[in-house]
Amino acid sequence: MHTSLSLALSSYINSEERVKIGLESRSS
């Protein structure tokens, strides 16, 4: 259970980072 939870959390963080990077590259 702990493993799947950390996997879901890491994938959520990854998507958040991608959105953040995309917004930064789009504005610059």
Secondary structure by P-SEA (a helix, b strand, c coil): caaaaaaaaaaaaaaaaaaaaaaaaaac
